[in-house]
Amino acid sequence: MADYLYKHRIMTDLTDCFGFNATDEAAHKSDFDTNHKAGCYVVDDLETMATVFLIDKTYAEFEALIDGNTITWGDVKLEIGQNFYDLYILTDTPL
């Protein structure tokens, strides 16, 4: 049986990074820091030991997965990197 891993990366520092929209990344970081970060479960690293379908989402698509009932921000795993936040939702059924 496979799991579904939904992911979004927010860039927190675009120094020496190319290919990102600085305005969008700053807006996503600000919204996440202000409204959602405190509710997430912080992890050092996320490793999967089973078959996983990785689904990348935009910030808006990722936020839309969190309905407040079935999935809350407390279900989101947050990996804080040097210049990014990786957000993950792991489920056994597609969303």
MODELLER restraints for C-alpha pairs under 7 A, 6 or more apart:
rsr = mdl.restraints
at = mdl.atoms
rsr.add(forms.Gaussian(group=physical.xy_distance, feature=features.Distance(at['CA:2:A'], at['CA:50:A']), mean=6.93, stdev=0.5))
rsr.add(forms.Gaussian(group=physical.xy_distance, feature=features.Distance(at['CA:2:A'], at['CA:51:A']), mean=4.91, stdev=0.5))
rsr.add(forms.Gaussian(group=physical.xy_distance, feature=features.Distance(at['CA:2:A'], at['CA:52:A']), mean=5.37, stdev=0.5))
rsr.add(forms.Gaussian(group=physical.xy_distance, feature=features.Distance(at['CA:2:A'], at['CA:92:A']), mean=6.87, stdev=0.5))
rsr.add(forms.Gaussian(group=physical.xy_distance, feature=features.Distance(at['CA:3:A'], at['CA:51:A']), mean=6.44, stdev=0.5))
rsr.add(forms.Gaussian(group=physical.xy_distance, feature=features.Distance(at['CA:3:A'], at['CA:52:A']), mean=4.76, stdev=0.5))
rsr.add(forms.Gaussian(group=physical.xy_distance, feature=features.Distance(at['CA:3:A'], at['CA:53:A']), mean=6.26, stdev=0.5))
rsr.add(forms.Gaussian(group=physical.xy_distance, feature=features.Distance(at['CA:3:A'], at['CA:90:A']), mean=6.92, stdev=0.5))
rsr.add(forms.Gaussian(group=physical.xy_distance, feature=features.Distance(at['CA:3:A'], at['CA:91:A']), mean=5.77, stdev=0.5))
rsr.add(forms.Gaussian(group=physical.xy_distance, feature=features.Distance(at['CA:3:A'], at['CA:92:A']), mean=4.51, stdev=0.5))
rsr.add(forms.Gaussian(group=physical.xy_distance, feature=features.Distance(at['CA:3:A'], at['CA:93:A']), mean=6.80, stdev=0.5))
rsr.add(forms.Gaussian(group=physical.xy_distance, feature=features.Distance(at['CA:4:A'], at['CA:52:A']), mean=5.55, stdev=0.5))
rsr.add(forms.Gaussian(group=physical.xy_distance, feature=features.Distance(at['CA:4:A'], at['CA:53:A']), mean=4.87, stdev=0.5))
rsr.add(forms.Gaussian(group=physical.xy_distance, feature=features.Distance(at['CA:4:A'], at['CA:54:A']), mean=6.23, stdev=0.5))
rsr.add(forms.Gaussian(group=physical.xy_distance, feature=features.Distance(at['CA:4:A'], at['CA:90:A']), mean=5.72, stdev=0.5))
rsr.add(forms.Gaussian(group=physical.xy_distance, feature=features.Distance(at['CA:4:A'], at['CA:91:A']), mean=5.26, stdev=0.5))
rsr.add(forms.Gaussian(group=physical.xy_distance, feature=features.Distance(at['CA:4:A'], at['CA:92:A']), mean=6.00, stdev=0.5))
rsr.add(forms.Gaussian(group=physical.xy_distance, feature=features.Distance(at['CA:4:A'], at['CA:93:A']), mean=6.65, stdev=0.5))
rsr.add(forms.Gaussian(group=physical.xy_distance, feature=features.Distance(at['CA:4:A'], at['CA:94:A']), mean=6.22, stdev=0.5))
rsr.add(forms.Gaussian(group=physical.xy_distance, feature=features.Distance(at['CA:5:A'], at['CA:52:A']), mean=6.43, stdev=0.5))
rsr.add(forms.Gaussian(group=physical.xy_distance, feature=features.Distance(at['CA:5:A'], at['CA:53:A']), mean=6.00, stdev=0.5))
rsr.add(forms.Gaussian(group=physical.xy_distance, feature=features.Distance(at['CA:5:A'], at['CA:54:A']), mean=4.90, stdev=0.5))
rsr.add(forms.Gaussian(group=physical.xy_distance, feature=features.Distance(at['CA:5:A'], at['CA:55:A']), mean=6.06, stdev=0.5))
rsr.add(forms.Gaussian(group=physical.xy_distance, feature=features.Distance(at['CA:5:A'], at['CA:88:A']), mean=6.59, stdev=0.5))
rsr.add(forms.Gaussian(group=physical.xy_distance, feature=features.Distance(at['CA:5:A'], at['CA:89:A']), mean=5.72, stdev=0.5))
rsr.add(forms.Gaussian(group=physical.xy_distance, feature=features.Distance(at['CA:5:A'], at['CA:90:A']), mean=4.55, stdev=0.5))
rsr.add(forms.Gaussian(group=physical.xy_distance, feature=features.Distance(at['CA:5:A'], at['CA:91:A']), mean=6.58, stdev=0.5))
rsr.add(forms.Gaussian(group=physical.xy_distance, feature=features.Distance(at['CA:6:A'], at['CA:54:A']), mean=6.10, stdev=0.5))
rsr.add(forms.Gaussian(group=physical.xy_distance, feature=features.Distance(at['CA:6:A'], at['CA:55:A']), mean=4.83, stdev=0.5))
rsr.add(forms.Gaussian(group=physical.xy_distance, feature=features.Distance(at['CA:6:A'], at['CA:56:A']), mean=5.96, stdev=0.5))
rsr.add(forms.Gaussian(group=physical.xy_distance, feature=features.Distance(at['CA:6:A'], at['CA:57:A']), mean=6.83, stdev=0.5))
rsr.add(forms.Gaussian(group=physical.xy_distance, feature=features.Distance(at['CA:6:A'], at['CA:88:A']), mean=5.53, stdev=0.5))
rsr.add(forms.Gaussian(group=physical.xy_distance, feature=features.Distance(at['CA:6:A'], at['CA:89:A']), mean=5.07, stdev=0.5))
rsr.add(forms.Gaussian(group=physical.xy_distance, feature=features.Distance(at['CA:6:A'], at['CA:90:A']), mean=6.39, stdev=0.5))
rsr.add(forms.Gaussian(group=physical.xy_distance, feature=features.Distance(at['CA:7:A'], at['CA:55:A']), mean=6.18, stdev=0.5))
rsr.add(forms.Gaussian(group=physical.xy_distance, feature=features.Distance(at['CA:7:A'], at['CA:56:A']), mean=4.95, stdev=0.5))
rsr.add(forms.Gaussian(group=physical.xy_distance, feature=features.Distance(at['CA:7:A'], at['CA:57:A']), mean=5.99, stdev=0.5))
rsr.add(forms.Gaussian(group=physical.xy_distance, feature=features.Distance(at['CA:7:A'], at['CA:86:A']), mean=6.97, stdev=0.5))
rsr.add(forms.Gaussian(group=physical.xy_distance, feature=features.Distance(at['CA:7:A'], at['CA:87:A']), mean=5.51, stdev=0.5))
rsr.add(forms.Gaussian(group=physical.xy_distance, feature=features.Distance(at['CA:7:A'], at['CA:88:A']), mean=4.66, stdev=0.5))
rsr.add(forms.Gaussian(group=physical.xy_distance, feature=features.Distance(at['CA:7:A'], at['CA:89:A']), mean=6.67, stdev=0.5))
rsr.add(forms.Gaussian(group=physical.xy_distance, feature=features.Distance(at['CA:8:A'], at['CA:56:A']), mean=5.93, stdev=0.5))
rsr.add(forms.Gaussian(group=physical.xy_distance, feature=features.Distance(at['CA:8:A'], at['CA:57:A']), mean=5.47, stdev=0.5))
rsr.add(forms.Gaussian(group=physical.xy_distance, feature=features.Distance(at['CA:8:A'], at['CA:58:A']), mean=6.28, stdev=0.5))
rsr.add(forms.Gaussian(group=physical.xy_distance, feature=features.Distance(at['CA:8:A'], at['CA:59:A']), mean=6.38, stdev=0.5))
rsr.add(forms.Gaussian(group=physical.xy_distance, feature=features.Distance(at['CA:8:A'], at['CA:62:A']), mean=6.73, stdev=0.5))
rsr.add(forms.Gaussian(group=physical.xy_distance, feature=features.Distance(at['CA:8:A'], at['CA:86:A']), mean=5.89, stdev=0.5))
rsr.add(forms.Gaussian(group=physical.xy_distance, feature=features.Distance(at['CA:8:A'], at['CA:87:A']), mean=5.21, stdev=0.5))
rsr.add(forms.Gaussian(group=physical.xy_distance, feature=features.Distance(at['CA:8:A'], at['CA:88:A']), mean=6.83, stdev=0.5))
rsr.add(forms.Gaussian(group=physical.xy_distance, feature=features.Distance(at['CA:9:A'], at['CA:84:A']), mean=6.59, stdev=0.5))
rsr.add(forms.Gaussian(group=physical.xy_distance, feature=features.Distance(at['CA:9:A'], at['CA:85:A']), mean=5.64, stdev=0.5))
rsr.add(forms.Gaussian(group=physical.xy_distance, feature=features.Distance(at['CA:9:A'], at['CA:86:A']), mean=4.50, stdev=0.5))
rsr.add(forms.Gaussian(group=physical.xy_distance, feature=features.Distance(at['CA:9:A'], at['CA:87:A']), mean=6.21, stdev=0.5))
rsr.add(forms.Gaussian(group=physical.xy_distance, feature=features.Distance(at['CA:10:A'], at['CA:25:A']), mean=6.33, stdev=0.5))
rsr.add(forms.Gaussian(group=physical.xy_distance, feature=features.Distance(at['CA:10:A'], at['CA:28:A']), mean=6.80, stdev=0.5))
rsr.add(forms.Gaussian(group=physical.xy_distance, feature=features.Distance(at['CA:10:A'], at['CA:29:A']), mean=6.37, stdev=0.5))
rsr.add(forms.Gaussian(group=physical.xy_distance, feature=features.Distance(at['CA:10:A'], at['CA:84:A']), mean=5.49, stdev=0.5))
rsr.add(forms.Gaussian(group=physical.xy_distance, feature=features.Distance(at['CA:10:A'], at['CA:85:A']), mean=5.08, stdev=0.5))
rsr.add(forms.Gaussian(group=physical.xy_distance, feature=features.Distance(at['CA:10:A'], at['CA:86:A']), mean=6.46, stdev=0.5))
rsr.add(forms.Gaussian(group=physical.xy_distance, feature=features.Distance(at['CA:11:A'], at['CA:25:A']), mean=5.93, stdev=0.5))
rsr.add(forms.Gaussian(group=physical.xy_distance, feature=features.Distance(at['CA:11:A'], at['CA:83:A']), mean=5.98, stdev=0.5))
rsr.add(forms.Gaussian(group=physical.xy_distance, feature=features.Distance(at['CA:11:A'], at['CA:84:A']), mean=4.31, stdev=0.5))
rsr.add(forms.Gaussian(group=physical.xy_distance, feature=features.Distance(at['CA:11:A'], at['CA:85:A']), mean=6.44, stdev=0.5))
rsr.add(forms.Gaussian(group=physical.xy_distance, feature=features.Distance(at['CA:12:A'], at['CA:29:A']), mean=6.40, stdev=0.5))
rsr.add(forms.Gaussian(group=physical.xy_distance, feature=features.Distance(at['CA:12:A'], at['CA:83:A']), mean=4.97, stdev=0.5))
rsr.add(forms.Gaussian(group=physical.xy_distance, feature=features.Distance(at['CA:12:A'], at['CA:84:A']), mean=4.86, stdev=0.5))
rsr.add(forms.Gaussian(group=physical.xy_distance, feature=features.Distance(at['CA:12:A'], at['CA:85:A']), mean=6.95, stdev=0.5))
rsr.add(forms.Gaussian(group=physical.xy_distance, feature=features.Distance(at['CA:13:A'], at['CA:83:A']), mean=4.89, stdev=0.5))
rsr.add(forms.Gaussian(group=physical.xy_distance, feature=features.Distance(at['CA:13:A'], at['CA:84:A']), mean=6.98, stdev=0.5))
rsr.add(forms.Gaussian(group=physical.xy_distance, feature=features.Distance(at['CA:28:A'], at['CA:59:A']), mean=6.99, stdev=0.5))
rsr.add(forms.Gaussian(group=physical.xy_distance, feature=features.Distance(at['CA:36:A'], at['CA:73:A']), mean=6.58, stdev=0.5))
rsr.add(forms.Gaussian(group=physical.xy_distance, feature=features.Distance(at['CA:39:A'], at['CA:73:A']), mean=5.43, stdev=0.5))
rsr.add(forms.Gaussian(group=physical.xy_distance, feature=features.Distance(at['CA:39:A'], at['CA:74:A']), mean=5.22, stdev=0.5))
rsr.add(forms.Gaussian(group=physical.xy_distance, feature=features.Distance(at['CA:40:A'], at['CA:73:A']), mean=5.33, stdev=0.5))
rsr.add(forms.Gaussian(group=physical.xy_distance, feature=features.Distance(at['CA:40:A'], at['CA:74:A']), mean=4.74, stdev=0.5))
rsr.add(forms.Gaussian(group=physical.xy_distance, feature=features.Distance(at['CA:40:A'], at['CA:75:A']), mean=6.76, stdev=0.5))
rsr.add(forms.Gaussian(group=physical.xy_distance, feature=features.Distance(at['CA:40:A'], at['CA:76:A']), mean=5.27, stdev=0.5))
rsr.add(forms.Gaussian(group=physical.xy_distance, feature=features.Distance(at['CA:40:A'], at['CA:77:A']), mean=6.06, stdev=0.5))
rsr.add(forms.Gaussian(group=physical.xy_distance, feature=features.Distance(at['CA:40:A'], at['CA:78:A']), mean=6.16, stdev=0.5))
rsr.add(forms.Gaussian(group=physical.xy_distance, feature=features.Distance(at['CA:41:A'], at['CA:74:A']), mean=5.95, stdev=0.5))
rsr.add(forms.Gaussian(group=physical.xy_distance, feature=features.Distance(at['CA:41:A'], at['CA:75:A']), mean=6.91, stdev=0.5))
rsr.add(forms.Gaussian(group=physical.xy_distance, feature=features.Distance(at['CA:41:A'], at['CA:76:A']), mean=6.06, stdev=0.5))
rsr.add(forms.Gaussian(group=physical.xy_distance, feature=features.Distance(at['CA:41:A'], at['CA:77:A']), mean=4.91, stdev=0.5))
rsr.add(forms.Gaussian(group=physical.xy_distance, feature=features.Distance(at['CA:41:A'], at['CA:78:A']), mean=5.87, stdev=0.5))
rsr.add(forms.Gaussian(group=physical.xy_distance, feature=features.Distance(at['CA:42:A'], at['CA:77:A']), mean=5.79, stdev=0.5))
rsr.add(forms.Gaussian(group=physical.xy_distance, feature=features.Distance(at['CA:42:A'], at['CA:78:A']), mean=4.62, stdev=0.5))
rsr.add(forms.Gaussian(group=physical.xy_distance, feature=features.Distance(at['CA:42:A'], at['CA:79:A']), mean=6.00, stdev=0.5))
rsr.add(forms.Gaussian(group=physical.xy_distance, feature=features.Distance(at['CA:43:A'], at['CA:77:A']), mean=6.32, stdev=0.5))
rsr.add(forms.Gaussian(group=physical.xy_distance, feature=features.Distance(at['CA:43:A'], at['CA:78:A']), mean=5.81, stdev=0.5))
rsr.add(forms.Gaussian(group=physical.xy_distance, feature=features.Distance(at['CA:43:A'], at['CA:79:A']), mean=5.30, stdev=0.5))
rsr.add(forms.Gaussian(group=physical.xy_distance, feature=features.Distance(at['CA:44:A'], at['CA:79:A']), mean=5.84, stdev=0.5))
rsr.add(forms.Gaussian(group=physical.xy_distance, feature=features.Distance(at['CA:45:A'], at['CA:79:A']), mean=6.25, stdev=0.5))
rsr.add(forms.Gaussian(group=physical.xy_distance, feature=features.Distance(at['CA:66:A'], at['CA:72:A']), mean=5.40, stdev=0.5))
rsr.add(forms.Gaussian(group=physical.xy_distance, feature=features.Distance(at['CA:66:A'], at['CA:73:A']), mean=6.72, stdev=0.5))
rsr.add(forms.Gaussian(group=physical.xy_distance, feature=features.Distance(at['CA:75:A'], at['CA:89:A']), mean=6.63, stdev=0.5))
rsr.add(forms.Gaussian(group=physical.xy_distance, feature=features.Distance(at['CA:76:A'], at['CA:87:A']), mean=6.42, stdev=0.5))
rsr.add(forms.Gaussian(group=physical.xy_distance, feature=features.Distance(at['CA:76:A'], at['CA:88:A']), mean=5.52, stdev=0.5))
rsr.add(forms.Gaussian(group=physical.xy_distance, feature=features.Distance(at['CA:76:A'], at['CA:89:A']), mean=5.21, stdev=0.5))
rsr.add(forms.Gaussian(group=physical.xy_distance, feature=features.Distance(at['CA:77:A'], at['CA:87:A']), mean=5.82, stdev=0.5))
rsr.add(forms.Gaussian(group=physical.xy_distance, feature=features.Distance(at['CA:77:A'], at['CA:88:A']), mean=5.02, stdev=0.5))
rsr.add(forms.Gaussian(group=physical.xy_distance, feature=features.Distance(at['CA:77:A'], at['CA:89:A']), mean=6.45, stdev=0.5))
rsr.add(forms.Gaussian(group=physical.xy_distance, feature=features.Distance(at['CA:78:A'], at['CA:85:A']), mean=6.69, stdev=0.5))
rsr.add(forms.Gaussian(group=physical.xy_distance, feature=features.Distance(at['CA:78:A'], at['CA:86:A']), mean=5.76, stdev=0.5))
rsr.add(forms.Gaussian(group=physical.xy_distance, feature=features.Distance(at['CA:78:A'], at['CA:87:A']), mean=4.91, stdev=0.5))
rsr.add(forms.Gaussian(group=physical.xy_distance, feature=features.Distance(at['CA:78:A'], at['CA:88:A']), mean=6.54, stdev=0.5))
rsr.add(forms.Gaussian(group=physical.xy_distance, feature=features.Distance(at['CA:79:A'], at['CA:85:A']), mean=5.77, stdev=0.5))
rsr.add(forms.Gaussian(group=physical.xy_distance, feature=features.Distance(at['CA:79:A'], at['CA:86:A']), mean=5.06, stdev=0.5))
rsr.add(forms.Gaussian(group=physical.xy_distance, feature=features.Distance(at['CA:79:A'], at['CA:87:A']), mean=6.64, stdev=0.5))
rsr.add(forms.Gaussian(group=physical.xy_distance, feature=features.Distance(at['CA:80:A'], at['CA:86:A']), mean=6.53, stdev=0.5))
